[in-house]
Amino acid sequence: MKTGSDNRSWMILERPKPAKVSDAEDYWLFAPSQLSARCAYWVRQIERGWLPNRRIVREGYQNGADWYGVYIWEYLNVLDPLITQKRTRLASSCTNA
């Protein structure tokens, strides 16, 4: 599967994708003892350069956690901050270029 956002190059996501967590609400306020395989997968994809499109970003935390297939805690405390950090870095590198 290829995907891309922000007028950047399309990238091929790793396959196979790990299974979604069984219930995103199992870990809402507190961290799981270790990140789910699905969360670790998305962290790798983001670090490789993948970023979600605008529709995914607008979903909110409940739908966002469900879309990624991760616990709500993982979405709020791992993926969303990582995506925000990555976008901020990209925006500052574009203005400094």
Backbone torsions as a table, in degrees:
resi	resn	phi	psi	omega
1	MET	NA	135.1	178.0
2	LYS	-110.8	143.7	179.1
3	THR	-152.3	156.6	179.0
4	GLY	-164.0	162.9	178.0
5	SER	-151.2	169.1	177.4
6	ASP	55.7	39.5	179.4
7	ASN	55.5	28.5	177.4
8	ARG	-99.1	167.8	-179.6
9	SER	-60.1	147.0	174.9
10	TRP	-72.3	144.3	177.2
11	MET	-127.8	153.4	179.5
12	ILE	-91.1	124.8	178.5
13	LEU	-78.8	149.2	177.0
14	GLU	-61.0	146.9	175.6
15	ARG	-131.0	146.5	-4.6
16	PRO	-80.6	155.5	176.1
17	LYS	-81.4	134.3	176.8
18	PRO	-61.4	158.4	179.8
19	ALA	-63.3	149.0	174.4
20	LYS	-64.8	155.1	173.8
21	VAL	-66.7	153.5	-174.7
22	SER	-69.1	-35.2	179.8
23	ASP	-148.6	111.8	-177.5
24	ALA	-58.3	-25.7	-176.8
25	GLU	-83.9	-3.3	178.8
26	ASP	-59.9	-36.3	177.3
27	TYR	-125.8	99.6	-176.6
28	TRP	-110.4	-55.0	-176.9
29	LEU	-93.9	-26.8	-175.1
30	PHE	-122.2	150.4	-178.2
31	ALA	-71.7	144.5	170.6
32	PRO	-67.4	162.8	-179.2
33	SER	-61.4	-29.3	171.9
34	GLN	-149.0	155.9	-179.9
35	LEU	-62.6	145.5	176.1
36	SER	-66.7	157.0	177.7
37	ALA	-60.4	-34.9	-179.8
38	ARG	-67.6	-40.2	177.9
39	CYS	-65.5	-45.1	178.3
40	ALA	-59.2	-38.1	176.8
41	TYR	-59.1	-50.3	-177.8
42	TRP	-66.3	-35.8	176.0
43	VAL	-59.3	-45.5	178.4
44	ARG	-60.2	-42.4	-178.3
45	GLN	-65.4	-41.8	179.8
46	ILE	-66.0	-42.7	178.4
47	GLU	-64.9	-28.8	176.1
48	ARG	-74.5	-15.7	177.9
49	GLY	123.7	-2.9	179.2
50	TRP	-74.1	139.6	171.8
51	LEU	-136.2	147.7	-178.9
52	PRO	-71.9	156.2	175.9
53	ASN	-78.8	175.2	-175.7
54	ARG	-62.2	-35.1	-179.2
55	ARG	-62.7	-43.4	179.5
56	ILE	-65.0	-41.9	-178.5
57	VAL	-61.8	-35.0	-177.6
58	ARG	-79.2	-3.5	-172.9
59	GLU	-64.3	-30.4	-172.9
60	GLY	88.9	167.3	-170.3
61	TYR	-68.6	-38.7	-178.7
62	GLN	-66.0	-52.8	179.3
63	ASN	-68.7	-34.0	177.9
64	GLY	-63.5	-46.1	178.0
65	ALA	-60.7	-39.7	179.3
66	ASP	-67.8	-41.9	-179.9
67	TRP	-61.7	-45.8	179.6
68	TYR	-73.6	-23.5	-179.0
69	GLY	81.5	31.1	-176.9
70	VAL	-120.6	170.4	174.5
71	TYR	-69.3	151.5	178.9
72	ILE	-57.2	-42.5	179.1
73	TRP	-58.0	-43.4	179.9
74	GLU	-63.3	-41.0	178.9
75	TYR	-62.5	-49.3	-175.1
76	LEU	-70.9	-33.6	-171.3
77	ASN	-108.6	-11.1	179.9
78	VAL	-121.3	-62.9	-172.8
79	LEU	-70.0	-51.0	-177.4
80	ASP	-59.8	-47.3	176.8
81	PRO	-62.4	-37.2	179.3
82	LEU	-65.0	-42.1	178.5
83	ILE	-65.0	-44.1	179.1
84	THR	-61.3	-44.2	178.8
85	GLN	-61.7	-44.1	-179.1
86	LYS	-63.6	-45.4	179.0
87	ARG	-63.5	-39.6	179.2
88	THR	-63.1	-44.0	177.5
89	ARG	-61.6	-42.9	179.3
90	LEU	-63.6	-42.9	-179.0
91	ALA	-64.8	-40.6	-179.6
92	SER	-71.6	-31.4	177.9
93	SER	-71.9	-29.2	177.5
94	CYS	-72.5	-37.1	-178.7
95	THR	-78.0	-22.7	179.1
96	ASN	-90.0	-5.5	-176.4
97	ALA	-79.4	NA	NA
